């Protein structure tokens, strides 16, 4: 058997081991060492230290720990609780308004924290009992919370966008701008679905009593909404207007998160220590996977596996659209079983060079992948948001309710993904505007 076909077998072996449950970073590294040592010889790994050094000295990736720290600090600041209470009072008098408010809070938290697990758990603890108490359908309530909590994957500043930008080779600032409109379209689609369901099935999403929406609402809205909106403007605005790089804006966000925590009287040495430890754990995990993926990619390309995939993709009927369709289907199916980080570091580096060879707009391609990867958080059996929510939900909410509740939201994501594929200007419009403004 020719060596390049052994590279495909190496890929299959790595995926199989990940599905069994072996740790990602060590699986990728071990499989690469085994196949590379056997077929290429150990001298092949002389290039690996330089590759790893290039990863570890990448200035753009410094934004990862800074944005993670920003998210964890904001989670500890009590921001989510205040936002949920305020939005519930603001939209509650409308049928389905409580669910709509949760989507709005999910979008705001996505633009500030971006930590999916923390967002889903927080909203599951606070909002889910309140929705069930007011007569919301269990499936609709749990599906709304799980879907809203994953918005941090597509709405910037998103960790997955930073990693995708690095893997695909597009500027992270432009990728942030490109993801804004698709993210807002997804938020609008979620809200529209909830309002339609509430209109045709009023008992599944009743309105809150009027007396719960009364006094002091204006002051509460100003107090709860203004600080996070200012933080979003400081972080994203500094990138879009060319004032700061994504890494510098991440530092601004981390400082802003500490100031917001201080405003809520929750800035303590303990919270800073806890946030730092969580940041170190998550960042270490990401970079260990990245190092393993670097070794895997080095061996896979040296064995000629990328050429086999390239030949297969280039011969697909439909040209670039056939390639896009197969790529999106592959990522969607793998999302049922693999984490977004695994797909980002294993599959995307194989697909990106082929997309570039086909002269596909890489910014558009990156946003399509990001939207698709977000769906992996919601698809059974291994959608992380489903498990986060089950851990935080009251005992009467069963995993079957959550699975049933997320299906419409997964379908909505697929529809929005299709819309972005058909109308690339939804992705390209804001980056083009941003570049024009920078030139003046």
C-alpha positions as CSV (number, residue, x, y, z in Angstrom):
1,X,0.0,0.0,0.0
2,X,1.3,3.5,-0.9
3,X,2.3,5.8,2.0
4,X,-0.4,8.4,1.3
5,X,-3.1,5.8,2.0
6,X,-1.4,5.0,5.3
7,X,-1.9,8.7,6.1
8,X,-5.6,8.3,5.6
9,X,-5.5,5.2,7.9
10,X,-3.6,7.3,10.4
11,X,-6.5,9.9,10.3
12,X,-9.1,7.2,10.8
13,X,-7.2,5.7,13.7
14,X,-6.9,9.1,15.4
15,X,-10.7,9.7,15.0
16,X,-11.5,6.2,16.4
17,X,-9.3,6.7,19.4
18,X,-10.9,10.1,20.1
19,X,-14.4,8.5,19.9
20,X,-13.3,5.8,22.4
21,X,-12.4,8.7,24.8
22,X,-8.7,9.0,24.8
23,X,-7.3,12.5,25.6
24,X,-7.1,14.7,22.5
25,X,-3.6,16.1,22.8
26,X,-1.9,12.9,23.7
27,X,-3.9,10.9,21.1
28,X,-2.8,13.2,18.3
29,X,0.8,13.2,19.4
30,X,1.0,9.5,20.0
31,X,-0.6,8.5,16.7
32,X,1.7,11.0,14.9
33,X,4.8,9.6,16.6
34,X,3.8,5.9,15.9
35,X,3.0,6.4,12.2
36,X,5.8,9.0,11.6
37,X,8.4,6.9,13.3
38,X,7.4,3.8,11.4
39,X,7.0,5.2,7.9
40,X,9.2,8.3,7.8
41,X,11.9,7.7,10.5
42,X,12.5,9.7,13.6
43,X,14.5,12.4,11.7
44,X,11.2,13.7,10.5
45,X,10.5,15.1,13.9
46,X,13.5,17.4,13.9
47,X,11.2,20.0,12.3
48,X,8.7,19.7,15.2
49,X,10.4,21.9,17.8
50,X,10.5,24.8,15.3
51,X,6.8,24.3,14.4
52,X,5.9,24.3,18.1
53,X,8.0,27.4,18.8
54,X,6.2,29.1,16.0
55,X,2.8,28.3,17.6
56,X,3.9,29.4,21.1
57,X,5.4,32.7,19.9
58,X,2.3,33.6,17.8
59,X,1.2,37.1,19.1
60,X,-2.4,36.6,17.9
61,X,-2.9,33.5,20.1
62,X,-2.0,35.6,23.2
63,X,-5.6,36.8,22.9
64,X,-6.9,33.4,23.9
65,X,-6.0,33.5,27.6
66,X,-6.9,37.2,27.8
67,X,-10.4,36.6,26.5
68,X,-10.8,33.5,28.6
69,X,-9.8,35.6,31.7
70,X,-12.3,38.3,30.7
71,X,-15.1,35.8,30.4
72,X,-14.4,34.0,33.7
73,X,-14.1,37.4,35.6
74,X,-17.4,38.5,34.1
75,X,-19.1,35.3,35.1
76,X,-18.0,35.9,38.7
77,X,-19.1,39.5,38.6
78,X,-22.8,38.6,38.7
79,X,-23.4,40.3,35.4
80,X,-25.5,37.4,34.0
81,X,-27.9,37.4,36.9
82,X,-28.6,41.1,36.6
83,X,-29.0,40.9,32.8
84,X,-31.4,38.0,33.1
85,X,-33.6,39.8,35.6
86,X,-33.6,43.1,33.6
87,X,-34.4,41.4,30.3
88,X,-37.1,39.3,31.8
89,X,-38.8,42.4,33.1
90,X,-38.3,44.2,29.8
91,X,-39.8,41.5,27.5
92,X,-41.8,39.5,29.9
93,X,-45.2,41.0,29.2
94,X,-45.1,39.6,25.6
95,X,-46.0,35.9,25.0
96,X,-42.7,34.1,24.7
97,X,-41.0,37.3,26.0
98,X,-39.1,35.5,28.8
99,X,-37.5,33.1,26.3
100,X,-36.8,36.0,23.9
101,X,-35.1,37.8,26.9
102,X,-32.9,34.7,27.4
103,X,-31.8,34.8,23.8
104,X,-30.9,38.5,24.2
105,X,-29.0,37.8,27.3
106,X,-27.2,34.9,25.6
107,X,-26.1,37.3,22.8
108,X,-24.9,39.9,25.3
109,X,-23.0,37.4,27.3
110,X,-21.5,36.0,24.1
111,X,-20.2,39.4,23.2
112,X,-18.7,39.8,26.7
113,X,-17.9,36.4,28.2
114,X,-17.9,33.9,25.4
115,X,-17.6,31.0,27.9
116,X,-20.2,28.6,26.8
117,X,-20.2,26.3,29.8
118,X,-20.5,29.1,32.3
119,X,-23.3,30.8,30.3
120,X,-25.4,27.7,30.0
121,X,-24.9,26.7,33.6
122,X,-25.7,30.2,34.9
123,X,-28.9,30.5,32.8
124,X,-29.9,27.0,33.6
125,X,-29.7,27.7,37.4
126,X,-31.4,31.1,37.3
127,X,-33.7,31.1,34.2
128,X,-34.9,27.5,33.8
129,X,-36.7,27.2,37.1
130,X,-38.3,30.6,36.5
131,X,-39.5,29.6,33.0
132,X,-41.0,26.3,34.3
133,X,-42.7,28.1,37.2
134,X,-44.4,30.4,34.7
135,X,-45.7,27.5,32.6
136,X,-43.2,27.3,29.8
137,X,-43.0,24.0,27.9
138,X,-40.0,22.1,29.2
139,X,-38.5,21.4,25.8
140,X,-38.8,25.0,24.6
141,X,-37.3,26.3,27.8
142,X,-34.3,23.9,27.9
143,X,-33.7,24.3,24.1
144,X,-33.8,28.1,24.3
145,X,-31.2,28.1,27.2
146,X,-28.9,25.5,25.5
147,X,-29.0,27.3,22.1
148,X,-28.6,30.8,23.6
149,X,-25.6,29.7,25.7
150,X,-23.7,28.6,22.5
151,X,-23.9,32.0,20.8
152,X,-20.5,32.8,22.2
153,X,-19.0,30.5,19.5
154,X,-20.1,32.8,16.6
155,X,-20.5,36.2,18.2
156,X,-17.1,37.9,18.7
157,X,-14.9,38.0,20.6
158,X,-15.0,34.2,20.3
159,X,-12.1,31.8,21.1
160,X,-13.0,29.6,18.2
161,X,-12.8,32.6,15.8
162,X,-9.3,33.4,17.1
163,X,-8.2,29.7,16.6
164,X,-9.8,29.5,13.2
165,X,-8.2,32.7,12.1
166,X,-4.8,31.3,13.0
167,X,-5.4,27.9,11.4
168,X,-6.9,29.2,8.2
169,X,-4.6,32.2,7.9
170,X,-7.1,35.1,7.9
171,X,-6.8,38.3,10.1
172,X,-8.6,37.8,13.4
173,X,-9.9,41.4,13.4
174,X,-11.5,40.9,10.0
175,X,-12.9,37.5,11.0
176,X,-14.5,39.1,14.1
177,X,-16.2,41.7,11.8
178,X,-17.3,39.0,9.3
179,X,-19.0,37.0,12.1
180,X,-21.1,39.9,13.5
181,X,-23.9,39.9,10.9
182,X,-24.3,36.1,10.8
183,X,-24.3,36.0,14.6
184,X,-27.1,38.7,14.7
185,X,-29.0,36.8,12.0
186,X,-28.9,33.7,14.2
187,X,-30.1,35.6,17.3
188,X,-33.0,37.1,15.2
189,X,-33.9,33.7,13.9
190,X,-34.0,32.2,17.4
191,X,-36.2,35.1,18.6
192,X,-38.5,34.8,15.6
193,X,-39.0,31.0,16.1
194,X,-39.9,31.6,19.8
195,X,-42.4,34.3,19.0
196,X,-44.0,32.1,16.3
197,X,-44.3,29.2,18.7
198,X,-45.8,31.5,21.4
199,X,-48.3,32.9,18.8
200,X,-49.6,29.5,17.7
201,X,-49.2,27.7,21.0
202,X,-49.8,30.3,23.7
203,X,-49.7,27.7,26.5
204,X,-46.1,26.7,25.8
205,X,-44.8,30.3,26.4
206,X,-47.1,32.4,28.4
207,X,-46.6,36.1,29.2
208,X,-45.4,37.2,32.7
209,X,-48.0,39.0,34.9
210,X,-48.0,42.8,34.4
211,X,-47.2,43.6,38.0
212,X,-43.8,41.8,37.7
213,X,-42.8,44.4,35.0
214,X,-43.5,47.6,36.9
215,X,-41.4,50.0,39.0
216,X,-37.9,51.1,38.4
217,X,-37.5,49.3,35.1
218,X,-35.8,52.2,33.3
219,X,-33.2,52.7,36.0
220,X,-32.5,48.9,36.1
221,X,-32.1,48.7,32.3
222,X,-29.6,51.5,32.4
223,X,-27.6,50.0,35.3
224,X,-27.6,46.5,33.9
225,X,-27.2,47.1,30.1
226,X,-24.9,50.1,29.9
227,X,-21.7,48.6,31.4
228,X,-21.6,45.4,29.3
229,X,-22.5,47.4,26.2
230,X,-19.6,49.8,26.9
231,X,-17.3,46.8,27.3
232,X,-18.4,45.3,24.0
233,X,-17.8,48.7,22.3
234,X,-14.4,49.0,23.9
235,X,-13.3,45.5,22.8
236,X,-14.9,45.2,19.4
237,X,-14.9,48.9,18.5
238,X,-11.2,49.2,19.1
239,X,-10.7,46.3,16.6
240,X,-13.2,47.5,14.0
241,X,-11.9,51.1,14.0
242,X,-8.3,50.0,13.8
243,X,-7.3,51.4,17.2
244,X,-6.1,48.1,18.6
245,X,-5.2,44.6,17.4
246,X,-7.3,41.7,18.7
247,X,-4.7,40.8,21.3
248,X,-4.5,44.4,22.5
249,X,-8.3,44.6,22.7
250,X,-8.4,41.4,24.6
251,X,-6.2,43.1,27.2
252,X,-8.7,46.0,27.3
253,X,-11.5,43.4,27.8
254,X,-9.7,41.7,30.7
255,X,-9.2,45.1,32.4
256,X,-12.8,46.0,31.7
257,X,-14.0,42.8,33.2
258,X,-12.1,43.5,36.4
259,X,-13.6,47.0,36.6
260,X,-17.1,45.6,36.1
261,X,-16.5,43.1,38.9
262,X,-15.4,45.9,41.1
263,X,-18.6,47.9,40.3
264,X,-20.6,44.8,41.4
265,X,-18.4,44.6,44.6
266,X,-17.1,41.2,43.6
267,X,-13.5,42.0,42.8
268,X,-11.6,40.0,45.4
269,X,-8.3,38.2,45.5
270,X,-10.1,34.9,45.6
271,X,-12.1,35.7,42.5
272,X,-8.9,36.9,40.7
273,X,-7.1,33.7,41.8
274,X,-10.0,31.4,40.7
275,X,-10.3,33.2,37.3
276,X,-6.5,33.0,36.8
277,X,-6.5,29.2,37.6
278,X,-9.5,28.5,35.2
279,X,-7.8,30.6,32.5
280,X,-4.5,28.7,33.0
281,X,-6.3,25.3,32.8
282,X,-8.3,26.1,29.7
283,X,-5.4,27.8,27.9
284,X,-3.1,24.9,28.7
285,X,-5.6,22.5,27.3
286,X,-6.0,24.5,24.1
287,X,-2.2,24.7,23.6
288,X,-1.6,21.1,24.4
289,X,-4.1,20.1,21.7
290,X,-2.5,22.6,19.3
291,X,0.9,21.0,19.9
292,X,-0.5,17.5,19.3
293,X,-2.3,18.7,16.2
294,X,1.0,20.3,14.9
295,X,2.8,16.9,15.2
296,X,-0.2,15.2,13.5
297,X,-0.3,17.7,10.7
298,X,3.4,17.4,10.1
299,X,3.3,13.6,9.7
300,X,0.0,13.6,7.7
301,X,1.4,16.1,5.1
302,X,4.8,14.4,5.0
303,X,3.1,11.1,4.2
304,X,1.1,12.7,1.4
305,X,-2.3,12.4,3.0
306,X,-3.2,16.0,2.1
307,X,-2.6,15.2,-1.6
308,X,-5.1,12.3,-1.4
309,X,-7.8,14.5,0.2
310,X,-7.0,17.3,-2.3
311,X,-7.4,14.9,-5.3
312,X,-10.7,13.6,-3.9
313,X,-12.1,17.0,-3.3
314,X,-11.0,18.4,-6.6
315,X,-12.8,15.6,-8.5
316,X,-16.1,16.2,-6.7
317,X,-19.0,17.2,-9.0
318,X,-20.1,20.8,-8.6
319,X,-16.6,22.3,-8.3
320,X,-16.3,24.7,-5.3
321,X,-19.9,24.2,-4.3
322,X,-19.5,20.5,-4.2
323,X,-16.4,21.0,-2.0
324,X,-18.3,23.4,0.3
325,X,-21.3,21.0,0.6
326,X,-19.1,18.0,1.5
327,X,-16.9,20.0,3.9
328,X,-19.9,21.4,5.8
329,X,-21.6,17.9,5.9
330,X,-18.3,16.4,7.2
331,X,-17.9,19.0,9.9
332,X,-21.6,18.7,10.9
333,X,-21.5,14.9,11.2
334,X,-18.2,15.0,13.1
335,X,-19.7,17.5,15.4
336,X,-22.1,14.8,16.7
337,X,-19.1,13.0,18.2
338,X,-16.1,15.4,18.4
339,X,-15.4,18.6,20.3
340,X,-15.0,21.8,18.3
341,X,-11.3,22.0,19.2
342,X,-10.6,18.6,17.7
343,X,-12.3,19.5,14.5
344,X,-10.6,22.9,14.3
345,X,-7.1,21.4,14.7
346,X,-7.5,18.1,12.8
347,X,-10.0,18.6,10.0
348,X,-9.8,22.3,9.2
349,X,-6.0,22.3,8.4
350,X,-6.8,19.6,5.8
351,X,-9.7,21.5,4.2
352,X,-8.3,25.1,4.3
353,X,-5.5,24.6,1.6
354,X,-8.0,23.0,-0.8
355,X,-10.4,25.9,-0.3
356,X,-7.6,28.3,-1.0
357,X,-6.6,26.3,-4.1
358,X,-10.2,26.6,-5.4
359,X,-10.0,30.4,-4.9
360,X,-12.8,30.4,-2.2
361,X,-13.1,33.5,-0.1
362,X,-11.3,32.3,3.1
363,X,-13.1,34.8,5.4
364,X,-16.4,33.5,4.2
365,X,-15.2,29.9,4.5
366,X,-14.0,30.5,8.1
367,X,-17.4,31.9,9.1
368,X,-19.2,28.9,7.6
369,X,-17.0,26.6,9.6
370,X,-17.5,28.6,12.8
371,X,-21.3,28.5,12.4
372,X,-21.1,24.8,11.7
373,X,-18.9,24.2,14.7
374,X,-21.3,26.0,17.0
375,X,-23.9,23.4,16.1
376,X,-21.6,20.7,17.6
377,X,-22.5,22.0,21.0
378,X,-26.2,21.2,20.5
379,X,-26.1,17.9,18.6
380,X,-26.7,14.7,20.6
381,X,-25.2,12.5,21.8
382,X,-22.1,14.5,22.9
383,X,-23.2,18.1,22.6
384,X,-21.5,19.8,25.6
385,X,-24.3,22.4,26.1
386,X,-26.8,19.6,26.6
387,X,-24.6,18.1,29.5
388,X,-24.0,21.5,31.0
389,X,-27.7,22.2,31.1
390,X,-28.6,18.8,32.5
391,X,-26.1,19.3,35.3
392,X,-27.7,22.6,36.2
393,X,-31.4,21.8,35.5
394,X,-34.0,20.8,38.1
395,X,-34.6,17.1,38.6
396,X,-37.9,17.1,36.6
397,X,-36.0,18.2,33.4
398,X,-34.8,15.0,31.8
399,X,-32.2,14.6,29.1
400,X,-35.0,13.6,26.7
401,X,-36.6,17.0,27.2
402,X,-33.3,18.8,26.4
403,X,-32.6,16.6,23.3
404,X,-36.1,17.3,22.0
405,X,-35.9,21.0,22.8
406,X,-32.7,21.7,20.9
407,X,-33.7,20.0,17.6
408,X,-35.6,23.1,16.3
409,X,-32.6,25.3,17.2
410,X,-30.2,23.0,15.4
411,X,-32.5,23.2,12.3
412,X,-32.5,27.0,12.6
413,X,-28.7,27.0,12.6
414,X,-28.6,24.9,9.5
415,X,-31.0,27.3,7.8
416,X,-28.9,30.3,8.7
417,X,-25.8,28.5,7.6
418,X,-27.5,27.9,4.2
419,X,-28.4,31.5,4.0
420,X,-24.8,32.6,4.6
421,X,-23.7,30.1,1.9
422,X,-26.2,31.6,-0.6
423,X,-25.5,35.2,0.3
424,X,-21.8,35.7,1.0
425,X,-22.3,39.5,1.3
426,X,-23.7,38.9,4.8
427,X,-20.2,37.9,5.8
428,X,-18.2,40.3,3.7
429,X,-20.2,43.5,4.1
430,X,-18.8,44.6,7.6
431,X,-15.1,43.8,6.9
432,X,-15.3,45.7,3.7
433,X,-16.8,48.7,5.5
434,X,-14.2,48.4,8.3
435,X,-11.4,48.4,5.7
436,X,-12.9,51.5,4.0
437,X,-13.0,53.4,7.3
438,X,-9.4,52.5,8.1
439,X,-8.3,53.9,4.7
440,X,-9.8,57.3,5.4
